[in-house]
Amino acid sequence: MWYEILPGFGIICGCVVASGLAIKTIDKLFHGKVRRYNVDALDTMLTRRDKRLTQSEYIQKGLDNLKTD
């Protein structure tokens, strides 16, 4: 019957999820942060801008969050 495929499907899904989590964990352990993929020139420029403004590439600060006197 159709439900006989569920254990195999569960095992395959579990392996895919486990490998994805393992890659993120290994990157975090060895590089100190999760690796970013598909980064082009604009993304690099915006990451450098965010790091310059907030001293962190993970805290984004746009024009609406900048202090104005």
C-alpha positions as CSV (number, residue, x, y, z in Angstrom):
1,M,0.0,0.0,0.0
2,W,0.9,3.7,-0.2
3,Y,1.9,3.9,3.5
4,E,4.8,1.4,3.0
5,I,6.9,4.2,1.6
6,L,6.6,6.4,4.7
7,P,9.5,4.8,6.7
8,G,11.9,5.1,3.7
9,F,10.8,8.7,3.1
10,G,11.3,9.5,6.7
11,I,14.8,8.1,6.6
12,I,15.7,10.0,3.5
13,C,14.3,13.3,4.9
14,G,16.2,12.7,8.1
15,C,19.5,12.2,6.3
16,V,19.0,15.4,4.3
17,V,18.2,17.4,7.4
18,A,21.1,15.9,9.4
19,S,23.6,16.7,6.6
20,G,22.5,20.3,6.4
21,L,22.7,20.8,10.1
22,A,26.1,19.1,10.2
23,I,27.5,21.4,7.5
24,K,26.2,24.5,9.4
25,T,27.6,23.2,12.7
26,I,31.1,22.5,11.2
27,D,31.2,25.9,9.5
28,K,30.3,27.5,12.9
29,L,33.0,25.6,14.7
30,F,35.8,26.1,12.3
31,H,35.0,29.6,10.9
32,G,33.2,31.2,13.8
33,K,30.2,32.0,11.7
34,V,27.9,30.3,9.2
35,R,29.2,30.6,5.7
36,R,27.3,32.7,3.2
37,Y,26.7,31.4,-0.3
38,N,26.0,33.3,-3.5
39,V,27.5,36.6,-2.4
40,D,28.0,39.1,-5.2
41,A,29.6,42.5,-5.3
42,L,26.6,44.4,-4.0
43,D,26.1,42.0,-1.1
44,T,29.8,42.4,-0.2
45,M,29.5,46.2,-0.3
46,L,26.4,46.2,1.9
47,T,28.1,43.8,4.4
48,R,31.1,46.1,4.6
49,R,28.8,49.1,5.1
50,D,26.9,47.3,7.9
51,K,30.1,46.3,9.6
52,R,31.4,49.8,9.4
53,L,28.3,51.4,10.8
54,T,27.4,48.8,13.5
55,Q,30.7,46.9,14.1
56,S,28.8,43.7,13.2
57,E,27.9,42.3,9.8
58,Y,24.8,40.7,11.3
59,I,23.1,43.9,12.6
60,Q,21.8,45.8,9.7
61,K,21.3,49.5,9.9
62,G,19.7,51.5,7.1
63,L,19.1,55.2,6.7
64,D,15.9,55.0,8.8
65,N,17.9,53.8,11.8
66,L,20.8,56.3,11.7
67,K,20.8,59.1,14.2
68,T,20.1,62.6,12.9
69,D,20.9,65.7,14.8
